[in-house]
Structure formats: C-alpha cells, structure tokens
Amino acid sequence: MTYATFDQPAAENCVPKKNDDDAAPLTGPVPGPVPGPGSMARLGRRSLTRGLSAVNGSVNGHSDAARHDFQRPQRRDRPAHQEALRPGARQETLREANLMLITEEIFASSEPLSRADLSIRTGMTRSTVSRLVDDLLSAGIVREGSPVAVHTRGRPAVPLTPARKTLAGLGVEVNVDFTAARALDLTGEVLAEEIIESDQRDSDPAEVLPAVGSMALRVAAEAEAQGARIIGTVLAIPGLVSHDERTLMRAPNLGWHGLDLVELLSQSQQEGAPGTFGGFVSAGNEAKLAALAVAQELTAAEGEEQTFIYVSAQMGVGSAVVIDGVVEAGPHGWAGEIGHVAVEPSGPQCGCGASGCLEVYAGKRALLQAAGLDPRASAEDLVGVIEWEDEAGQRARAAIERAGTALGVALSGAMNLVDVHEVVLGGEFGPLTDLLRPHIEHQLKQRVLAAEWASVRVRESGTGIAPAVSGGALRALRGVVDAPQHWIP
C-alpha cells in the first residue's frame, strides 16, 4: 500500500456526479476537541494501534500521542491502578478502527476504489463497508464519482475519492528570506496561498509571527470562501522544535530561541483578523515538513512508498530520513540535523557555535559567499556564473565543488548509519543538483561501505516553492485520516 495519497489521479471514465465547486460546505459545530495529527516523531502513515491512540484524548488541540509515544484507550470510570494492560475492543473502538482503515485505503490508493474493492481489501462485509462509506460521504471526507460499468454481473461500480473543497489544512512557514501560507484540501489542491519575500535574520519574533499569522488567516479566509473548513494549522520553522510541538528551542539562522510559537502566531486571531486557524495549531521543523511533501509527491508519481534522505538548503541546510513514505524524526522530533554534522572539525565557526559544520560549506549563504556572489542571489544566478570562462566562473565552480564534497562526506556518514542509499535534493540545492551530483557521488562511492553493492542515487525533488508549507498543510490533514469519526455529523 502506498502512503496516504491526498492528490490522486482520476480514473478513466470516472466523472464526478456534479461540479465540485457546487459541493455543499460543511455546517454546524464539530463536537468535542479537534484531534490534531499524532506525534511529530513519525510523519506520515502510522499503524492502526498508534492511530487509535492519537484519537483518544486531546488537550488544547494536542493529542495524548504527542506527549506519549503510546497511549492505549482508557475507561474514565476505572482507577488508573486498576487499568487492564490490554483492554478488549469495544464496539465504538471497532467502528473507529474500521472507519480509519476504510479512509486509509481510499486515500492511499493510486486509483479510485469502489465499495466492493474496499470489501475485498479489508475483509469487511459489503454492508459494513457501505455504512462506513455513507458516514464518510456525509462528513465530506470522500466523494462519489459516476458509476463505471464492469464486465461482471451486478451494479456498476461507484468510484470513491477524497472530497474537494470540504476540509482543508493550513500550512505556514517562517524562513530566513521569506514567509508563506498555503491551504490544501483533501485532494492536495491548493485553495489559496501567499508568499512574501523578506529578511528575518535577527528579527523580532514578537513582530514577525503575529504578522505571519495575519497572512495565514487571510489565506484561510480565502479557502473558507470556497466552502472549505480549516481543520488545523501547522507552522514550519528552520530550527529545533520541542516535542510539545509549540516551543522553539533554537533557530540559529533566524537568531531565535526559547519561544512559544503557537502563542505568538495566534495573537493575530485575537486581533480580529478574518479566517481561522481551525481546531489546533502546532509547529514542526521546516526540513521534515518539506520532506513529507516530497515523499507525498514522489509516492504519487511512482506509485509506491519512497525511501530516501532529503537534504534542503535555504540559508542553512536541513534534512530528514524518509522510510517507506514516513519521515522518521526520532523520539523528540530532532533527527536529521545534518547541517550541523562536522565535516571538518577545525573548519570555520558555524552559527550554532560549533566549527566545521556542513552548513558553513554548503549552506546558501556560505555557497554564495564562496562563489563571490551577493547573499541575496539565487541558485539560478550561481548556475549562470558557472558558465563564465573567467575568474568569476572559476571561483563559482570551486564553490560548487567544495559544497558537493562536504555534502558527500556528511551524507556518506548518514548512509552508513541508516542504510538509505537515495538522496533527494531540495530548496536551493534543487537547481544545483546536476552540478553537485558528481562531487557528492564521488564521496559516496569512496566512503559508503555498501556502495559496491547498493545503488546510490542523487536526484532533485521537483517540488514547487516552499514545500514545507504544503507539508504543514498535509500534516494538519492527517488528523482527518487518523480520526475520521470526529468529522461525521
């Protein structure tokens, strides 16, 4: 099964029954607290048990699973010391599990599935599947296409796909040289977005974050005007975010540390701005959320879950390890800080305080400086200079070689540790992939122990601008797939 694919191609001869723009907006309050996605430690698809644990109990929009790696369902009338270690399944729990399983199957399939397909895949009876699908239809989570004739007896198959413009996730990003917000619906369609170029280095977060929040609310209002309901918001930040998914511990390139990101972002809503952040607001590392969007795109394009190391350059260097479509971020969500792996211990001092980090050789600022370009130049500008047959071109080529060599050294260590032999370059590295690849691969072939037997590949991500914003929106939408029963009227 592929990773939950929000953006699915329509099947041949599958035409929606009505214009999607005519879809009735969801109305009425959603009872109870809105469950957000589970722990940041693993982004993407989770096991059934883990998904159920994320559903049971939410406090201030943060599920218990965000505080504990595993939390079993509990009976409120049973004292804690008398809890069963392996409580039996209740009817309600079984229904929730079946709803989530049906939702996973519909969202993960590369082609629309019918009720009969779902019955075969899950082993449930057709009557059970039909009842659950009817619930998902009423919740605006899935939609029906026009019946498709089959070559067997019985009724024509009715394809089921994620619904458009009903529920939406809001992704927000603050990076060194831009801020952005984007709303995606359950199909992965961009309903609204806004990107503003600006310099956030050593800025005042008490000014920046409320302003970004106002921008995000404008985007949310535009999505809501199309009939969508914002279910939640996820903020991407280039730094270490605490396991509570709201506290920024440190963002060296921004010069920020020790901040309550959610509180500062939410101040804009208190000022009466239009739109809403939905039922929860959380924060995560920019590179990991970008990797989630890249994994989504590659899985949809190639029809199978992807395994790779994602490396992205903005002002610094971020990375994430993706295993079978899931971003493995470690127990605290801090894994993947390859930008601060030392490639030369006696090298220049990094903004983090250490010396010889990968970032001082391959970060955008370091790369442009080594090439003799303005720090505000783009990767495309660097590509143009490399073609010059003069001293400037020679200096630019030397900067690329230095960055590619440093990336190869750092990545070879990562590959020896995690046994992943594909690299996907994103951010400012994307346009430079063809130039960096020979230098990276040279180091990988020399330093990766299994290089003789493993197929090592370095490729460009191919995602659009600000993939972490899409990753944040997708992560917010994960709350629907994890807890579809919450949205049923």
C-alpha positions in Angstrom: 0.0 0.0 0.0 1.3 3.4 -0.8 1.5 6.3 1.6 -1.8 8.1 2.1 -2.0 10.0 -1.2 -4.1 13.2 -0.9 -3.5 14.1 -4.5 -4.9 11.3 -6.7 -5.3 11.0 -10.4 -8.9 10.5 -11.6 -9.6 7.0 -13.0 -10.5 6.7 -16.7 -14.2 7.1 -17.3 -14.6 8.4 -13.7 -16.6 11.7 -13.9 -17.9 13.3 -10.7 -21.6 13.4 -10.4 -21.7 17.1 -10.1 -19.4 20.1 -10.4 -17.0 20.1 -7.4 -17.4 23.8 -7.0 -21.1 23.1 -6.1 -20.1 20.9 -3.1 -22.2 21.9 -0.1 -20.0 23.4 2.6 -19.9 21.7 6.0 -22.1 23.4 8.5 -22.6 23.2 12.2 -20.1 22.9 15.0 -17.9 19.8 15.4 -18.5 18.4 18.9 -15.6 18.0 21.3 -11.9 19.0 20.9 -10.5 18.7 17.4 -7.8 16.0 17.3 -4.6 17.1 15.7 -2.2 14.7 14.0 -0.1 12.4 16.1 3.4 12.7 17.3 5.9 14.7 15.2 8.4 11.8 15.8 6.9 10.0 12.8 5.3 12.0 10.0 3.1 10.1 7.6 1.3 6.8 7.8 1.1 5.0 11.2 0.0 1.6 12.4 -3.7 1.1 13.4 -2.9 1.0 17.1 -0.9 4.1 17.0 -3.6 5.9 15.1 -6.2 5.0 17.6 -4.0 6.2 20.4 -3.9 9.6 18.8 -7.7 9.7 18.8 -8.3 9.0 22.5 -8.0 12.3 24.4 -6.9 15.7 23.3 -5.9 18.7 25.4 -5.8 22.2 23.9 -5.7 20.6 20.4 -2.7 18.4 21.2 -3.4 14.7 21.3 -2.1 12.5 24.1 0.0 10.7 21.4 2.0 13.9 21.1 3.1 13.6 24.8 3.4 9.8 24.9 4.7 7.5 22.2 1.9 5.0 23.0 -1.4 5.6 24.8 -4.0 2.9 25.0 -7.7 3.7 25.2 -8.9 4.2 28.7 -12.1 3.9 30.7 -12.8 7.0 32.7 -14.6 5.2 35.4 -11.7 2.9 36.1 -9.0 4.0 38.6 -5.6 4.2 36.9 -4.0 1.5 39.1 -6.7 -1.0 38.1 -6.5 -0.5 34.3 -6.3 -3.5 32.2 -2.9 -3.8 30.5 -4.6 -5.0 27.2 -8.1 -3.7 27.2 -10.6 -5.5 24.9 -12.0 -3.7 22.0 -15.4 -2.0 22.5 -18.0 -1.7 19.7 -17.2 2.0 19.4 -13.5 1.3 19.2 -14.0 -1.3 16.4 -16.1 1.2 14.4 -13.4 3.9 14.8 -10.8 1.4 13.7 -12.8 0.3 10.7 -13.5 3.9 9.7 -9.9 4.7 9.8 -9.0 1.6 7.8 -11.5 2.5 5.1 -10.3 6.1 5.0 -6.7 4.9 4.7 -7.5 2.6 1.8 -9.3 5.3 -0.1 -6.6 7.9 0.4 -3.7 5.5 -0.2 -4.9 4.0 -3.4 -3.5 5.3 -6.7 -6.9 4.7 -8.3 -10.4 5.3 -7.0 -11.9 2.3 -5.2 -15.4 1.1 -5.1 -17.3 -0.3 -2.1 -16.7 -3.8 -3.5 -13.0 -3.1 -3.8 -12.9 -1.9 -0.1 -14.7 -5.0 1.0 -12.1 -7.2 -0.7 -9.2 -5.2 0.6 -10.3 -5.0 4.2 -12.2 -8.3 4.6 -15.3 -6.4 5.9 -18.8 -7.3 4.7 -20.2 -5.1 1.9 -23.0 -3.9 4.2 -20.4 -2.8 6.8 -18.4 -1.0 4.1 -21.4 0.7 2.7 -22.4 2.1 6.2 -18.9 3.4 6.8 -18.7 4.9 3.4 -22.0 6.6 3.8 -20.6 8.2 7.0 -17.5 9.4 5.2 -19.7 10.9 2.5 -21.8 12.8 5.0 -18.7 14.1 6.7 -17.3 15.5 3.4 -14.2 13.3 3.6 -14.8 11.3 0.4 -17.0 11.8 -2.7 -18.6 9.5 -5.2 -17.9 9.6 -8.9 -20.2 8.5 -11.7 -20.8 4.7 -11.9 -18.4 2.8 -14.0 -19.6 -0.2 -16.0 -18.0 -3.5 -15.1 -17.7 -6.8 -17.0 -19.4 -8.8 -14.3 -22.9 -9.1 -13.0 -24.2 -6.6 -10.5 -24.5 -2.9 -10.2 -21.9 -0.6 -11.8 -19.0 0.3 -9.5 -19.1 3.7 -7.9 -15.6 5.1 -7.5 -14.7 6.8 -4.2 -12.1 9.6 -4.0 -11.1 12.2 -1.4 -13.5 15.1 -1.4 -12.7 18.5 -2.8 -13.1 21.9 -1.0 -14.7 20.5 2.1 -11.9 20.1 4.7 -8.6 21.9 4.4 -5.3 22.1 6.2 -3.3 25.3 6.7 0.5 25.3 6.4 2.6 28.3 7.4 6.3 28.9 7.2 8.8 31.4 8.6 12.2 31.1 6.9 15.2 33.3 6.7 14.3 35.1 3.5 10.5 34.5 3.1 7.3 33.8 4.9 4.4 31.8 3.4 1.0 30.3 4.0 -0.9 27.7 1.9 -4.3 25.9 2.3 -4.7 22.5 0.8 -7.9 20.4 0.6 -8.1 16.6 0.9 -7.1 16.1 -2.7 -3.9 18.1 -2.3 -5.4 21.0 -4.4 -4.1 24.5 -3.4 -7.1 26.5 -2.4 -5.2 29.7 -1.5 -1.6 30.8 -0.8 0.5 33.8 -0.1 4.3 34.1 -0.2 6.2 37.2 0.9 9.9 37.7 0.4 11.5 39.3 3.4 14.6 39.1 5.6 14.0 37.5 9.0 17.6 37.2 10.2 17.9 38.5 13.8 14.4 39.8 13.5 11.9 40.3 16.4 9.7 37.2 16.6 7.1 39.2 18.6 6.6 41.3 15.4 7.2 38.6 12.7 5.0 35.8 14.0 1.8 37.8 14.6 2.2 39.4 11.1 2.7 35.9 9.6 -0.4 34.8 11.5 -2.4 37.6 9.9 -1.2 36.5 6.5 -2.2 32.9 7.2 -5.6 34.0 8.3 -6.1 35.8 5.0 -5.3 32.6 3.2 -7.6 30.7 5.5 -10.4 33.1 4.8 -9.9 32.7 1.0 -10.2 28.9 1.4 -13.3 29.2 3.6 -14.9 31.4 0.9 -14.7 28.4 -1.4 -16.7 26.3 1.1 -13.8 24.6 2.9 -13.4 24.3 6.6 -9.9 24.7 8.0 -9.3 21.8 10.4 -5.9 22.9 11.8 -2.7 24.8 11.2 1.0 23.6 11.3 3.8 26.1 11.3 7.2 25.2 9.7 10.3 26.7 11.3 14.0 26.2 10.4 15.1 25.1 13.9 14.7 22.7 16.8 11.1 22.5 18.0 10.3 20.8 21.3 8.3 17.6 21.5 5.3 19.7 22.6 5.2 20.9 19.0 4.8 24.6 20.0 8.1 25.7 21.7 11.0 26.7 19.5 14.2 25.7 21.3 16.7 27.2 18.8 16.7 28.5 15.2 20.3 29.7 14.6 19.8 31.3 11.2 16.8 33.3 12.5 18.6 34.2 15.8 15.5 33.0 17.7 15.3 30.7 20.8 13.0 29.8 23.6 9.7 30.9 22.0 6.1 29.8 22.3 5.5 29.8 18.6 1.8 28.9 18.9 1.1 31.7 21.3 2.8 34.3 19.1 1.3 33.1 15.9 -2.2 33.1 17.4 -2.1 36.7 18.6 -3.2 37.7 15.1 -6.5 35.9 15.6 -7.1 37.8 18.9 -6.9 41.0 16.9 -10.0 40.1 14.9 -8.4 39.1 11.6 -10.6 37.2 9.1 -10.3 33.4 8.8 -9.5 30.8 11.4 -6.6 28.5 12.3 -9.0 25.6 12.8 -9.1 23.3 15.8 -5.4 23.2 16.6 -2.1 24.9 15.9 1.2 23.2 16.1 4.8 23.7 14.9 7.5 21.5 13.3 10.9 21.6 11.7 10.9 23.0 8.2 13.1 20.3 6.6 11.0 17.5 7.9 7.7 19.0 6.8 9.2 19.7 3.4 10.3 16.0 3.3 6.7 15.0 4.0 5.5 16.9 0.9 8.3 15.5 -1.2 7.5 11.9 -0.1 3.9 12.6 -0.9 4.7 13.8 -4.4 7.2 11.0 -5.2 4.9 8.4 -3.9 2.0 9.7 -6.1 4.3 9.9 -9.1 5.9 6.5 -8.8 3.0 4.5 -7.2 5.0 3.2 -4.3 6.2 4.4 -0.9 9.7 6.1 -1.2 12.8 5.7 1.0 15.4 8.5 0.8 17.4 11.1 2.6 16.0 14.6 1.9 18.5 17.4 2.0 17.4 21.0 1.6 19.2 24.3 1.5 17.7 27.6 2.4 20.0 29.8 4.3 21.2 26.7 6.2 21.0 23.0 5.5 18.2 20.8 6.8 17.5 17.1 6.2 15.2 14.2 7.0 15.2 10.5 6.6 12.2 9.0 4.9 11.5 5.3 5.2 8.6 3.9 3.2 7.0 7.3 2.9 7.3 8.1 6.6 9.6 10.8 7.9 11.5 9.3 10.8 12.2 12.2 13.1 13.4 10.4 16.3 11.7 10.3 19.7 11.9 14.0 20.2 11.5 15.0 16.5 15.1 16.3 16.3 16.6 13.7 14.0 18.1 14.9 10.6 20.1 17.9 11.6 22.8 17.1 9.0 23.6 20.8 8.6 25.4 20.7 11.9 27.3 17.5 11.3 31.1 18.3 11.3 32.8 17.7 8.0 36.0 19.4 9.1 36.3 19.9 12.9 38.9 22.6 12.5 36.9 24.5 9.9 35.1 27.9 10.2 32.8 28.6 13.1 29.1 27.9 12.4 26.2 30.0 13.6 25.3 27.2 16.0 28.6 27.8 17.8 30.4 24.7 16.7 33.1 24.7 14.0 33.4 22.9 10.6 29.7 22.2 10.2 28.3 21.2 6.8 26.3 24.4 6.8 29.5 26.6 6.6 30.4 24.8 3.4 27.1 24.0 1.7 24.6 26.5 3.2 23.2 29.0 0.8 25.0 31.9 2.4 28.3 30.1 2.5 28.0 28.8 -1.0 27.2 32.3 -2.5 29.9 33.9 -0.5 32.5 31.3 -1.7 31.3 32.0 -5.2 31.8 35.7 -4.8 28.1 36.5 -5.2 25.7 38.7 -3.2 24.0 36.7 -0.4 20.6 37.7 -1.9 21.5 36.0 -5.2 19.6 32.8 -6.2 20.8 29.4 -7.1 19.9 30.2 -10.7 22.2 33.2 -10.6 25.0 30.9 -9.5 24.3 28.5 -12.3 24.7 31.4 -14.8 28.0 32.4 -13.4 29.4 28.9 -13.5 29.2 29.1 -17.4 31.6 32.0 -17.5 35.1 31.3 -18.7 36.8 33.8 -16.4 38.0 34.1 -12.8 34.4 34.6 -11.5 33.3 31.3 -13.2 36.3 29.5 -11.9 35.5 30.7 -8.3 31.9 29.6 -8.7 32.9 26.2 -9.9 35.3 25.8 -6.9 32.4 26.8 -4.5 30.2 24.1 -6.0 33.0 21.5 -5.7 33.6 22.4 -2.1 29.9 22.3 -1.3 29.3 19.0 -3.1 32.4 17.4 -1.4 31.2 18.5 2.0 27.6 17.2 1.3 29.1 13.9 0.1 31.2 13.5 3.3 28.2 14.2 5.6 25.8 12.1 3.5 28.2 9.1 3.5 28.1 9.1 7.3 24.3 9.2 7.3 24.1 6.4 4.7 26.4 4.2 6.8 24.2 4.7 9.8 20.7 4.4 8.4 21.2 2.2 5.3 19.4 4.5 2.9 21.1 5.0 -0.5 19.0 7.6 -2.3 19.4 11.3 -1.8 16.8 13.9 -2.8 18.0 17.5 -3.0 15.5 20.3 -2.4 15.3 24.0 -1.7 18.3 26.0 -3.2 20.0 22.7 -3.9 17.4 21.7 -6.4 18.6 23.8 -9.4 22.2 22.9 -8.5 21.6 19.1 -8.5 23.3 18.4 -11.8 26.4 20.4 -10.7 26.6 19.0 -7.1 25.8 15.3 -8.1 29.3 14.3 -9.4 31.1 15.6 -6.3 28.5 14.1 -3.9 28.6 10.7 -5.7 32.4 10.7 -5.7 32.5 10.9 -1.9 29.6 8.4 -1.5 31.4 5.8 -3.6 34.6 6.2 -1.6 33.0 6.4 1.9 29.8 4.3 1.9 30.7 0.8 3.0 27.9 -0.8 1.0 28.4 1.4 -2.1 29.8 -1.6 -4.1 26.5 -3.5 -3.7 24.0 -0.7 -3.3 22.6 1.5 -6.0 23.3 5.1 -4.9 21.2 7.8 -6.5 21.2 11.6 -6.1 18.2 13.4 -7.7 16.2 16.7 -7.5 13.0 16.8 -5.5 11.0 18.6 -8.2 8.6 20.1 -5.7 7.4 23.7 -6.1 8.1 26.8 -4.0 8.1 26.4 -0.2 7.4 22.6 0.1 7.4 22.9 3.9 4.2 24.9 3.7 2.5 22.1 1.8 4.0 19.6 4.3 2.4 21.6 7.1 -1.0 21.5 5.4 -0.7 17.8 4.7 0.3 17.1 8.3 -2.8 19.0 9.5 -5.0 17.0 7.1 -3.5 13.8 8.6 -5.8 14.5 11.6 -8.8 13.7 9.3 -7.3 10.3 8.1 -6.3 9.4 11.7 -9.7 10.3 13.2 -12.4 10.4 10.5 -15.1 9.6 13.1 -14.7 13.1 14.6 -16.0 14.7 11.5 -19.1 12.6 11.0 -22.3 14.6 11.7 
